[in-house]
Amino acid sequence: MPTASRTVPVVFAGVLLLAACGSQSATQGDDATRARAAGAPVDAAALCPSGYSQYGSLPSSAGDDPSVAPSGTPTPLPLPSSTGPDEDGVQVTGLYAWDAGSGCQADYSAAFEITNSGTKKATYTLTFSFLSSSGGAVDNVEQTVQDVGPGRTVKGAVAMRAEAMHAPEVSGIDVIKVRSVPADEAPSASGPCPASGLHVYADQGDAAMGLRVVGLHLVNCGTKAYELNGYPELELLDERHDSVDGVRILKGTGQISTAVGGGDSPRLVTLRPGEAAQSTLAWRSTTGFGDPVNVPYVRVRAKSGADPVIVQPELDLGTTGRLGVGPWQKDETARAAGTGAERPTPPPPTSVPPTLPSP
């Protein structure tokens, strides 16, 4: 992707978790704070849910047996003093290391809280950077927190697993990016079918020599055929979700590059349930005279009148002032459910169910 914060080193695997909240979780958090101050290990099972226990995932024989749970405790690592959430409403409340005998497959984890200070229910995408003692990034991990109500605070945990033999030790963590969209316009690649009958999402994209390409994907998860004929409708949005002016949206990507696959003429596409379509966004990040333009969000409508979805392609348009969009084309790698064909490859699975709000 165009931004460094979206690039995760290949030698690490990020583990994305959310912990249940409520009175019990709040008590664990208080105990963890006291133990951290005393320099003692913390019993924080919520930071290593059973899916990341010593089994790697729960054995099939476990079923719903509540006695099968992670073992061991993490060791708290010091955090800089903090007076409260940052301006985006995110606060890291704990950083932990897990040793080889802890029973947790994560090597490091962090607890966090996020508060929605807005007036609408929102879905957040948070990017955490686990840091070495030198301040360099050991791993960047992206986390999605769904459906946070206005004025509510939820608690979660994010974890990473070092797969390299000589990975640097983690001694800090930073929140390097916070993105949010209204929950009713959040993208989805899978899961429950939205009321529109469509999953709409952007992939992780590709970048080389100043050329940027991101795919838009649409899956008909409804019960009726869905027709497309032309280009997705786009609205560019800044960090506050206000419209961005001064950027030409070109029909077709040929004026950006002839090698990105979005230069064909539009044609009628009929998607049966389970079938998919794709489009292409293409731009260049060239910077000349003037101020560079960065657009984190794009509101996408599959066609005129369709329900909007806000994706986050992180458009670094430089001073070019142009964005190309290709026509919808049928994605032949996806067929109706039950045919055995592969579905479109969604982004890495960062989305997890929301936690309960803190009291």
C-alpha positions as CSV (number, residue, x, y, z in Angstrom):
1,M,0.0,0.0,0.0
2,P,1.0,3.6,-0.4
3,T,1.5,4.2,3.3
4,A,4.3,2.7,5.4
5,S,2.0,2.0,8.3
6,R,0.1,-0.6,6.2
7,T,3.3,-2.6,5.5
8,V,3.9,-5.4,8.0
9,P,7.3,-7.1,7.9
10,V,7.1,-10.6,6.3
11,V,8.9,-12.2,9.1
12,F,6.2,-11.4,11.7
13,A,2.7,-12.6,12.1
14,G,0.3,-10.1,13.7
15,V,-2.4,-11.6,16.0
16,L,-5.6,-9.5,16.4
17,L,-7.7,-10.0,19.4
18,L,-10.4,-8.3,21.4
19,A,-11.1,-9.0,25.1
20,A,-14.5,-9.1,26.7
21,C,-15.2,-6.1,28.9
22,G,-17.6,-5.2,31.7
23,S,-17.2,-5.4,35.4
24,Q,-14.9,-8.4,35.3
25,S,-12.6,-7.0,32.7
26,A,-12.5,-3.7,34.6
27,T,-11.4,-5.6,37.7
28,Q,-8.7,-7.4,35.8
29,G,-7.5,-4.1,34.4
30,D,-7.2,-2.6,38.0
31,D,-5.3,-5.7,39.2
32,A,-3.0,-5.5,36.2
33,T,-2.3,-1.8,36.9
34,R,-1.4,-2.6,40.6
35,A,0.7,-5.6,39.6
36,R,2.5,-3.6,36.9
37,A,3.4,-1.0,39.5
38,A,4.8,-3.7,41.8
39,G,6.7,-5.3,38.9
40,A,4.9,-8.6,39.3
41,P,3.5,-10.9,36.6
42,V,-0.1,-10.4,35.7
43,D,-2.9,-13.0,35.3
44,A,-4.4,-11.5,32.2
45,A,-6.1,-14.4,30.4
46,A,-8.1,-11.9,28.4
47,L,-4.9,-10.8,26.7
48,C,-4.5,-14.3,25.3
49,P,-7.9,-15.8,24.4
50,S,-8.1,-19.6,24.0
51,G,-7.7,-19.4,20.3
52,Y,-4.1,-18.4,20.9
53,S,-3.4,-20.8,23.8
54,Q,-0.7,-23.5,23.8
55,Y,-2.8,-25.5,21.3
56,G,-2.5,-22.7,18.7
57,S,-6.2,-23.2,18.4
58,L,-8.6,-25.1,20.5
59,P,-8.4,-28.9,19.8
60,S,-11.6,-30.3,18.3
61,S,-12.0,-32.6,21.3
62,A,-12.4,-29.5,23.5
63,G,-15.8,-28.6,22.2
64,D,-17.4,-26.1,24.5
65,D,-15.5,-27.4,27.6
66,P,-14.9,-24.2,29.7
67,S,-12.0,-26.0,31.4
68,V,-9.9,-25.8,28.3
69,A,-8.2,-22.4,28.6
70,P,-4.8,-20.7,28.2
71,S,-2.3,-21.2,30.9
72,G,0.5,-19.0,32.2
73,T,0.7,-15.3,32.8
74,P,2.4,-12.4,31.0
75,T,5.0,-10.1,32.3
76,P,4.1,-6.4,32.3
77,L,6.4,-4.0,30.5
78,P,6.7,-0.3,31.5
79,L,4.6,2.2,29.7
80,P,5.2,6.0,29.5
81,S,2.9,7.8,31.9
82,S,-0.3,8.9,30.3
83,T,-3.1,11.2,31.5
84,G,-5.7,9.8,29.2
85,P,-6.7,8.9,25.7
86,D,-5.0,10.7,22.8
87,E,-6.9,13.1,20.5
88,D,-8.3,10.1,18.5
89,G,-9.8,8.5,21.7
90,V,-7.3,5.6,21.9
91,Q,-5.3,4.8,25.0
92,V,-2.8,2.0,25.5
93,T,-3.3,0.7,29.0
94,G,-0.8,-2.2,29.2
95,L,2.1,-3.8,27.4
96,Y,3.0,-7.5,28.1
97,A,5.6,-10.1,27.2
98,W,4.8,-13.8,27.0
99,D,7.6,-16.3,27.6
100,A,7.9,-19.7,26.0
101,G,6.2,-21.5,28.9
102,S,3.3,-19.1,29.2
103,G,1.0,-21.2,27.0
104,C,0.3,-18.2,24.8
105,Q,1.4,-18.2,21.2
106,A,1.7,-14.4,21.1
107,D,5.1,-13.0,22.1
108,Y,3.8,-9.6,23.0
109,S,0.4,-8.1,23.6
110,A,-1.1,-4.8,24.5
111,A,-4.3,-3.7,26.1
112,F,-6.1,-0.6,24.8
113,E,-9.3,1.4,25.2
114,I,-11.0,3.4,22.5
115,T,-13.7,6.0,23.1
116,N,-16.1,7.2,20.5
117,S,-16.5,11.0,21.1
118,G,-18.7,11.4,18.0
119,T,-22.5,11.4,17.6
120,K,-22.8,8.2,15.4
121,K,-21.9,4.6,15.9
122,A,-18.5,4.0,14.3
123,T,-16.2,1.3,13.1
124,Y,-12.5,2.0,13.8
125,T,-9.3,0.7,12.1
126,L,-6.3,1.1,14.4
127,T,-2.7,0.6,13.5
128,F,-0.3,-0.2,16.4
129,S,3.5,-0.2,16.1
130,F,5.4,-2.5,18.5
131,L,8.7,-0.8,19.1
132,S,12.2,-1.9,19.9
133,S,14.4,-0.2,22.5
134,S,15.9,2.0,19.7
135,G,12.4,3.2,18.8
136,G,12.2,1.4,15.5
137,A,9.2,-0.6,14.5
138,V,9.4,-4.4,15.2
139,D,6.0,-5.0,13.7
140,N,2.9,-2.9,12.7
141,V,-0.4,-4.5,13.4
142,E,-3.8,-3.3,12.1
143,Q,-6.9,-3.9,14.2
144,T,-10.6,-3.3,13.4
145,V,-13.0,-2.5,16.2
146,Q,-16.7,-2.6,15.1
147,D,-19.8,-0.8,16.1
148,V,-18.6,1.5,18.9
149,G,-21.6,3.6,20.0
150,P,-21.4,7.3,20.5
151,G,-20.0,8.2,23.9
152,R,-19.0,4.6,24.6
153,T,-15.6,3.1,25.5
154,V,-14.6,-0.4,24.6
155,K,-11.5,-2.4,25.6
156,G,-9.4,-4.6,23.5
157,A,-6.1,-6.4,23.1
158,V,-3.7,-6.5,20.2
159,A,-0.9,-9.0,19.9
160,M,2.1,-10.0,17.7
161,R,4.1,-13.1,17.3
162,A,7.8,-12.9,16.2
163,E,8.7,-15.6,13.8
164,A,12.3,-14.6,13.1
165,M,15.0,-16.3,15.1
166,H,16.7,-13.1,16.2
167,A,13.8,-10.6,16.3
168,P,14.4,-7.5,18.4
169,E,12.8,-7.4,21.8
170,V,9.7,-5.2,22.1
171,S,10.0,-2.4,24.7
172,G,7.2,0.0,23.6
173,I,4.1,0.5,21.5
174,D,2.6,3.4,19.7
175,V,-0.7,4.1,18.0
176,I,0.4,5.3,14.6
177,K,-2.9,5.7,12.8
178,V,-6.6,5.8,13.7
179,R,-9.3,5.7,11.0
180,S,-13.0,5.6,11.5
181,V,-16.1,5.3,9.4
182,P,-19.8,5.4,10.3
183,A,-20.8,1.8,11.2
184,D,-23.6,1.8,8.6
185,E,-21.1,2.6,5.9
186,A,-18.3,0.2,7.0
187,P,-16.9,-2.1,4.3
188,S,-17.1,-5.9,4.6
189,A,-15.5,-8.7,2.8
190,S,-17.4,-11.5,4.5
191,G,-19.6,-12.3,7.5
192,P,-23.3,-11.4,7.7
193,C,-24.7,-10.0,4.5
194,P,-25.5,-6.3,4.7
195,A,-29.1,-5.1,4.1
196,S,-27.9,-4.0,0.6
197,G,-27.2,-7.6,-0.3
198,L,-23.6,-6.6,-1.1
199,H,-20.2,-7.0,0.4
200,V,-18.0,-4.0,-0.8
201,Y,-14.4,-3.6,0.2
202,A,-11.0,-2.4,-1.0
203,D,-7.9,-4.7,-1.1
204,Q,-4.4,-3.9,0.1
205,G,-3.3,-2.6,-3.2
206,D,0.1,-2.4,-4.8
207,A,2.7,0.4,-5.3
208,A,5.7,0.7,-7.4
209,M,7.7,3.7,-8.8
210,G,5.1,6.2,-7.8
211,L,2.2,4.2,-9.4
212,R,-0.6,3.1,-7.0
213,V,-3.3,0.6,-7.7
214,V,-6.1,-0.6,-5.4
215,G,-8.8,-3.0,-6.2
216,L,-12.5,-2.4,-5.3
217,H,-14.4,-5.6,-4.8
218,L,-18.2,-6.3,-4.7
219,V,-19.7,-9.7,-3.8
220,N,-23.5,-10.4,-4.2
221,C,-24.3,-12.0,-0.9
222,G,-28.1,-11.5,-1.4
223,T,-30.7,-13.7,-2.8
224,K,-31.4,-11.9,-6.2
225,A,-29.3,-11.1,-9.2
226,Y,-27.6,-7.7,-9.2
227,E,-26.8,-5.7,-12.3
228,L,-23.9,-3.3,-12.8
229,N,-23.2,-1.3,-16.0
230,G,-20.5,1.3,-15.8
231,Y,-18.2,2.7,-13.1
232,P,-18.6,2.9,-9.3
233,E,-19.5,6.3,-8.1
234,L,-16.8,7.8,-5.9
235,E,-16.7,10.7,-3.4
236,L,-13.3,11.6,-1.9
237,L,-13.2,12.3,1.8
238,D,-10.7,13.9,4.1
239,E,-9.9,12.8,7.7
240,R,-13.0,14.5,9.0
241,H,-15.1,12.8,6.3
242,D,-15.6,16.1,4.5
243,S,-15.6,16.1,0.7
244,V,-12.2,16.8,-1.1
245,D,-12.4,19.1,-4.0
246,G,-9.9,19.7,-6.8
247,V,-9.3,16.1,-7.8
248,R,-10.5,14.9,-11.3
249,I,-12.0,11.4,-11.2
250,L,-11.3,9.9,-14.6
251,K,-13.4,7.2,-16.2
252,G,-10.9,4.5,-16.9
253,T,-7.3,4.2,-15.8
254,G,-5.6,4.5,-19.2
255,Q,-4.6,8.1,-18.5
256,I,-2.8,7.0,-15.4
257,S,-1.2,3.8,-16.8
258,T,-2.1,1.4,-19.5
259,A,-0.8,-1.6,-17.5
260,V,-3.2,-1.7,-14.6
261,G,-6.2,-3.4,-16.1
262,G,-8.8,-0.7,-15.7
263,G,-9.0,0.7,-19.2
264,D,-11.7,-1.5,-20.8
265,S,-15.0,-0.1,-21.8
266,P,-17.9,-0.6,-19.4
267,R,-20.4,-3.3,-20.1
268,L,-23.4,-4.9,-18.5
269,V,-22.4,-7.2,-15.6
270,T,-25.1,-9.5,-14.0
271,L,-24.1,-11.1,-10.7
272,R,-26.0,-14.1,-9.5
273,P,-26.0,-14.7,-5.7
274,G,-22.4,-15.6,-4.7
275,E,-20.8,-14.0,-7.7
276,A,-18.4,-11.0,-7.6
277,A,-17.2,-8.0,-9.6
278,Q,-14.1,-5.9,-9.3
279,S,-13.0,-2.4,-10.3
280,T,-9.6,-0.6,-10.1
281,L,-8.4,2.7,-8.6
282,A,-5.2,4.0,-10.0
283,W,-3.2,7.1,-9.4
284,R,0.3,8.5,-9.2
285,S,2.0,10.1,-6.2
286,T,4.1,12.5,-8.2
287,T,4.8,15.7,-6.4
288,G,5.6,19.0,-8.3
289,F,4.6,22.5,-7.6
290,G,1.9,23.0,-5.0
291,D,0.7,21.2,-1.9
292,P,0.4,17.4,-2.1
293,V,-3.1,16.0,-1.6
294,N,-3.7,13.0,0.7
295,V,-7.2,11.4,0.8
296,P,-7.7,8.7,3.4
297,Y,-11.3,7.7,2.6
298,V,-13.4,7.1,-0.5
299,R,-17.1,6.8,-0.3
300,V,-18.2,4.1,-2.9
301,R,-21.6,3.5,-4.4
302,A,-21.7,0.5,-6.7
303,K,-24.0,2.4,-9.0
304,S,-26.3,5.4,-8.8
305,G,-28.7,5.1,-5.8
306,A,-26.8,2.2,-4.2
307,D,-26.0,2.2,-0.4
308,P,-22.7,3.9,0.2
309,V,-19.6,2.2,1.7
310,I,-16.5,4.0,2.9
311,V,-13.2,2.3,2.1
312,Q,-9.7,3.5,3.1
313,P,-7.3,3.3,0.2
314,E,-5.1,6.1,1.6
315,L,-4.7,8.0,-1.7
316,D,-1.4,9.9,-1.8
317,L,-2.2,11.9,-4.9
318,G,0.8,14.2,-4.8
319,T,0.1,17.2,-6.9
320,T,-1.3,15.2,-9.8
321,G,-4.9,16.0,-9.0
322,R,-6.1,12.9,-10.8
323,L,-7.6,9.5,-9.9
324,G,-8.6,6.9,-12.4
325,V,-11.4,4.4,-11.8
326,G,-12.0,1.3,-14.0
327,P,-15.4,-0.1,-14.9
328,W,-17.0,-3.0,-13.0
329,Q,-15.9,-6.3,-14.5
330,K,-17.0,-9.8,-13.4
331,D,-14.6,-11.5,-11.2
332,E,-14.4,-15.0,-12.7
333,T,-12.6,-16.4,-9.7
334,A,-15.8,-16.2,-7.8
335,R,-18.9,-18.3,-8.4
336,A,-22.1,-19.1,-6.6
337,A,-21.6,-20.8,-3.3
338,G,-21.4,-24.6,-3.5
339,T,-19.5,-24.8,-6.8
340,G,-16.2,-25.3,-5.1
341,A,-14.6,-22.3,-6.8
342,E,-12.5,-19.9,-4.8
343,R,-14.0,-16.7,-3.7
344,P,-12.2,-13.3,-4.1
345,T,-9.3,-13.0,-1.7
346,P,-10.3,-10.5,1.0
347,P,-7.9,-8.3,3.0
348,P,-6.1,-10.0,5.9
349,P,-8.7,-10.9,8.6
350,T,-8.4,-7.9,10.9
351,S,-12.0,-7.6,11.8
352,V,-13.3,-9.1,15.0
353,P,-16.5,-8.7,17.0
354,P,-16.9,-5.7,19.2
355,T,-16.4,-5.8,22.9
356,L,-19.0,-4.8,25.4
357,P,-18.8,-1.2,26.4
358,S,-17.1,-0.3,29.7
359,P,-19.4,0.7,32.4
